[in-house]
Amino acid sequence: MQDTLTAPAAAPMTEQEARALAVEAYLYFYPLVTMDLTRRQMTSVPPGGKPGAGPMNAFAHARAFPDATSRAVVRPNFDTLYSIAWLDLTAQPMILSVPDTDGRYYLLQLTDMWTDVFAAPGQRTSGTAAGRFGVVPPGWVGGLPPDVEPIRAPTPYVWVVGRTQTNGPADFAAVHRIQDGYTLTPLSAWGRPTRPVPFEPDPTVDTRTEPLRQVHRMAAADFFAYAAELLKLHAPHPTDWSILARMRRIGIEVGRSFDVDRLPPTVRHALADVPAEALRRLRAKMPTLGRQANGWMVMTDTIGAYGNAYLARAATAMVGLGANQPEDAVYPLNVSDEDGAPLNGEHGYVIRFAADALPPVDAFWSVTMYDAEGFQVANPLDRFAIGDRDALAYEADGSLELLLQHEPPDEGRQSNWLPAPRGPLGVTMRLYAPRQPVLDGTWNPPPVQRVN
C-alpha cells in the first residue's frame, strides 16, 4: 500500500510578499483598465464633439490636421488623417469594409483590450484594393458572407485606429473620400440600408478628466475591483496562466468580483502603497522602452504585441496607448543632440542624412517639431513637419540637410527648414512601413548637430 502524501499548508504571506504580488498584478491590469476608461470616455461624447470620439460601432474621422492652437492631442502627426472606432462584438461580428485606396498608404490597426495589435489591414498586409473583414468575437460560431475575410478578435471590445496618408491640406478632399469608404456593419444588417448608430451617453463617465489621471487617482482596492469586472468580459491571453495563478494568492480570480474585505489584514494593509510603487516602476521603465542611438530612442522591440512583457506593455500604455506594430510604423523620439544635451530653440540644429543613409521606408517619412509639452507652435510657414513628400533641396552628392531653428535660414534654404519655437523642443521622426534595417537596428536616425 502506497503512502498518501499531503501537501504542507502554505505559509502565511508577509505584507512585503503581498505588496510585491499586488504591484505585479497592478502592472498586469494597467493597460486593460486604461483602455476601458479611454473607451468609456471616447464613446460618451456626441459625434463631432471631440476628435476620434463617438458611439461604438461607428467611425469618427479627423478631417484636417490640428492647427497651431489645438491642444486636443499630444504629439499629433501631420502625415495621416485618423479614423477611429470602438467595436462592441458582444452581440455579433462587425463587418469592416475598406475602399480601394489606389496605392495610397493606409492602416487600420485592430487592438484588443489588453493593447495587443491582433490585425492590421492596410497597404503592408492586405494591400490597397477594396476589402471586407468580419471581426469575430471570441467563441462565436457561425458563417460570414462569402466575400468577407474573418478576423478573430481576442476580446469582445476592439479599438480600431485608422491612418490614411495625407499629403498636406490640398490632399484633404481625396482623403475624405477614402475615409467615407471605411464602414462598419453588424452582420445581421449586412446587405440592408445603413442606419446611423444612435448616441447613448453614459452619465456616470467623467468626460473631462483624461483617462490616465483617472487611473492614477484610483485606490488599489478600487483599481482591482474594476479590473476584476473587466476580466469577466475580456479573457486573459493563453500565456497568462502563471501570473493568474500568482494573483489568486491575493484574492484576484478570473470570473469573480474582487472583495477587499475578504482579504487577510496583511494583504489589505499591503495594498495602500501599491499604485505609487507601480507607477514609480513604470516611469523608471520609460528610458529603456527602445534602443538609444545617436540621441534618439527607437522603439522596435516588444511594442504593439507584448506577450508576457507586462511591464513594457504597461509603460507603453502610459506613454502611447494603442501603439502600433513596428512593421507598420516606427517613431524615433529625440532625447538629445550629438553632445548629449536636450534640444532647445535658442540654438540652431541640422540633421544630415548621407545619400546612402536616407530613411529606409516603403511608404514615407517625416520629422515633426513640438514644444516641450508635445504641442505644435505657430510659425511663419505654418509648417509643423517636414519629410520626403515635401519639395526638399538635396546636396550635389545626394545627401540631405534638415534645418531645425527658430530664425528663418538664408534665402534659398527655406525648403528644408523646420521652424522651432523658443525653449525646450520635442522632435519626433516618423517612418511609415520601415524596412528591415530600421527594425533590426542596422539603420538609426543620424545625430542632431548643434550649429550655433
N, C-alpha and C positions, 0 to 999 in steps of 0.2 A: 504494500500500500504506500502510495506516494504521500509525502508530507504536503499539507496545504500551506502555501506561503501567503502571508498577509503583508500588504504594503504598509510601511510605517506611516503614521499620521504626519501630515505636513507641519513643519514648524511654524509658529505664529510669525506673521510678517511684521518686520520692523517698519517704523514710519519712513525711514530712509528708503527701504526697498519699495514701499508703496508709492512714494513720491517718484522714484525713478520709473516705475511702471506707468504711472499716470502721465508723466511727461512724454513717454513713448507713445501712449495712446492719444494724447493731445496732438502730437505731430502727425500721427496716422490720420486722424479725423480732420485736421485743419483744412485741407483742400475741399473736402466734402461739405463742411459747414460753410466755408466761404463761398463755394459755388451756389449753395442753396439760398443763402441770403442775397447773393447777387441776382439769382433768378427771380426771387420773390420781388425784389425791388424793381428790376427792369420790366417785369410783366405787370406791375401795378401802376404804371404810368400810361396815360392815354396815348394813342398813336400820334406821333409828331411832337410829343411833349418833351422828349429828351432823345439825343442821338442813340440809335440802336435799341430803343425801348418800345414796348407794345405788347399786346396779348400773345399768349403762347400759340404755336402752330401758325404763325404768320411772320413774314419778313418785315423788318424795319430797316429802311435803306438810308444811308448817308448820301445826300445828293450833291454835296460840294465839300471841298476842303475847308477846315476851320479857318476863320480869319484871324488877324493879329490879336483880336480882343478875346477870342474864345478861351475858356478855361474848363470846358466840359470834360476833356480827356487829356491825361498826361502823356507826353511824348507822342502826339499824333503823327501819323505818317502822311506824306504828301505824294505818295506813289499810287495808291489804290483808294477806291471808294468802298466802304464797308456795307455789307448786307448781313443783318443779324437776325437770328430766330432761335427761340427755345421750343423744343418739341416735347409734347406730352404724349407718350406712347402707351399710357396705362390702359386705354380702351382698344387701341388698334394701331396698325402701322400707318405711317405717313409716307406719301409718295413725293419725293423731291424731284422736280423737273428743272432741267437746265437747258438754256438755248445754245445754239451754235455760236460760239464767240469768234469764229473765223480766224483762229490762230492767236487770239488775244489771251494773255495770261490771266487765269482766274484760279481761285482756290476756295473750295467750300469745306472748311475744316469741321469735322464732327467730333465733338469732345464729350466723353461721358462725365458723370457727376464726380468722379474721382480725379478729373482733369487729364485723363489719358485720351489722346487722339486715336480713335479706332478706325477712321476712314477719312480720306481727303480727296474727294473727286476734284479734278482740275486738270490743268494743262499737263502736269508731270505724270499723272496716273491714268486717268480715263480719257485724256485728250480734250480737244476743244469742240468736238461735234456735239450735237444735241444729245441729251441722255435723260433717262428716268431711273431713279433709285428708290427702292422701297426700304425705308428704315424700319426694321422689325424689332419689337420689344423682346426682352428675354422670355424664353419659354413659349413664344407664340407658335402656333401650328396652323397652317392654312396655305392658301395659294395666292400668288400675286399675278397681275396681268402678264401675259407672255413677253411683253417688251419692257418689263420693269426688272432691273437687276437688284437682288436682295442685298441689303447691308444689315448685319445683325448687331444691334446695339447692346452693350453690356449693362446699361441701366435704362429704366423707362423714361427718364428725362435726359435730354440731349441738348447741348449748346452747339448751334451752327454759327460759325464765324466765317463769313464770306468776304473775299477781297477780289476786286476786279481792277486790272491795270488801267490807270488813268493818266494820260499824257498831258497834264495841265488842264486849266479851266476850259480851254477850247474843245476839249475831248468829253466834257461832261454829258452832252446830249447823247453821244454814241454809247457811253457807259450806262446812261439811264435806260436805254432800250434793252441792254443786256440784263440789267438789274430787274426790269419788269418781267423778264423771262424766267427768273428764279421763282418758282411757285411751290407751294405745299398743299397737298390734297389728302384728306383722310381716305383710306382705302374704300370705305363704304360710300364715299361720294365720287369715286373715280368714274369719269365719263358723264358726269352731271354738270350743269352750270355752276360756276364757282360762286360762293357767297362770302361776304366779309365775315371775319372772325369777330364775334362780339367781345367787347371790352368789359371785363368784370374786375374792378379794383378790389384789392383786399384791404379793408380799413385797418387791419392790425399791423400792416407793414410800415416801417419807417422809411419813407422815400427821400428823406433829406440827408440822413447821416450815411456816409459812404460805408459799404459793407465791411471793409477792413476795420474801421473804427468800431462797428457794431460787434464784430468778432472779438476784438481785443478788449472790449469792455466787459465781456461775459465772465462771470464767476465760473470756476471749474465745474461745479455741480450743474449749472445751467448749460454749460457747453456740452458736457457729456450726456445730459438728458436730451438735448436737441439732436446730438449725433446718434444716439441710440434709436430715436424715432426714424431718422433718415436711413439708418442701417436696415430697418424693416422693409423699406421700399427699394433701396439701392444695394443690391447684393455685393459683398466684397469680391475681389478678384480671386480666382482659384489659388493663386500663390500666396494668399494672405493667411493661410491656416495657422502658421506659427505665431504671428502677432495676435490673432484672435484667441488662441489658446492662452497666451500670456495675459491678455486683458480680462479673461474670466476671473482671474485671481483678485481683481479689484472691482468686480461686480458688473462688468460690461459684457453682455452676451448678445449674440445675433438673435433677433426676434423678440427680445424682451426690453421693456422700458427700464431706464436707469433710475434707481431709487436710492438716493444718498443716505436716507435714514436707515436703510437696512445694512449699511456697511459697518464694519467694526470701527470703534473710535480711532484706532491707529490710522486707518485708511482715510477716514473723514478729515482728520487733522492734517494729513499729508496733502490734501487737495488744495489747501489755501494758496500755496506758493507755486502751483503748477503752471498757470498761464504765464507768469513773469519769467520763470525759468525756461519754458518752451520758447517764448518769444526771444529771449536772450540767445538761445541756441540758433534760432532761425536767422537772426541778424548776424551772428558770427559766421554762419554758413555763406552769406552773400558773396564775399570776395572769392570764394572757391567754386562758384557755380559754373564758371567757364575757365578756359585756359587764358593765362596772361601772356600777351605777346605784343611787343613794341608799344606799350602803353594802352593797349586795348584789351578788353575782356571779351572773349569769343565763346559763346555757348553752343557747343555742338554735341556734347555727350549728356546722356540722361536728361533729355528735355523733350517734352511732347508725349513721351511714353516712358514710364518710370520703373516698371517692375516693382521690386521691393525697396527701392531707394526712397524711403519715406521722408527723410529729412530734406533731400534735394527736391522732392515733389512739393513739400510744404513751403520751402523757401521760394521756389519758383511761383507758387500760388500767391505768395505775399508780394512779389515784385512784378509779376507778369501773368496774372491769372489767364488761363486759356492759351498758354504758349503753344505754338505750332511745332511740328517736327522739323528738324534742321534741313532735311532733304527738300522742303518746300521754301524755306527762307531762314536766313541767319542774320542776326542783328548785332554786329560788334559794337560794343559800348566803349567810348573813350574814357579812360581814367586818368591819363596824364600825357604830357608831351614827352619827347625823346629823352629829356633830362629828369623825368620823374615828377615834374611839377604839374599841378592841375591847370587846365586851360582857363585863361582869363581874358576878357575882351579888351583889357587895357593894352594887350600885346597883339601882334600880328603873327599868323602861322601859315605854314604851307604843308600840304600833303602831296608828296611826289610819288607818282606811280611810274616805274620803269616801263618801257614799251612792251617788254615781255612779262610784266607782272601786273597788268591791269586786272581788276576784279574778275575772276573766272566764274561766270554765271551763264546759264542757258536762257535766262529771261532778261533781267535788267538790274541795275544797282543805283544807289543814291547815297548821299551824305546829308543829314538833316541837322540844323542848328536849333538849339533851345537855350533858355536861360537856366539858372541853377535849379529851378523848380520843375523843369521839363516842359516849359511852355514856349511857344513861338513869340517873337517880338517884332513889332513893326519896323520896317526898314525901307529905304528909298526904292528898292526894286520890287518890294512885296514878294521877295524870294526867301523861302524857308528851307528849301532843299535844292540840291544840285546833283546831277548824275549823267549817265551815259545817253539819256534821251534829250539832253539839252545840247545847244549848239556850242560845244566846248572847243577851245583852241588848243591843239596839241603842238608839242615842240617838234622841231625838224626831225628828231630821231624817233618820233612816235611816242615819247613819254608824255605824261600829263601832270600839270600842277594845278591844284585847287587852292585858292586863296581864302583863308578864314581870317577876317579882320573887320574892325568897326568902320574905319575910314575907307572911302572908295579908293580902289587901286588906280594906278596910272591909266590914262586913256588907252583903250585897246585891250585891256585885260579884264574888263568887267564881265566878259562872258564866263570867266572861271571864278568869279567872286561869290562867296557865300557870306553875306553880311552877318556880323556878330554883334550882339548887344554889349554894353559895358558890363563889367563884373564877371563873376564865375560863369563858365559856359558848360552846357551839356551837348555833346556831339554824338550822334548815332549814325553808323553806317548800316545800310540795308542791302542784302544780297539775295535776290529772288531766284529760286531754282539754282542754288550754288552747285558747282561741280565738285568732284571728289577732292581736289586739293584743299578746298575750304573745309570740307567735312573731316578730313584726316589730319589737318593741321600743317600740311606742307606749304600752304599759302596762308599768310596772315596780312592784315592791313599794314601798310608802311607806317613808320612813326610820324607823329605830328611834330614838325620842326618849328620852333620859335624863331622869327626873323627880326623882331625888334622889341 
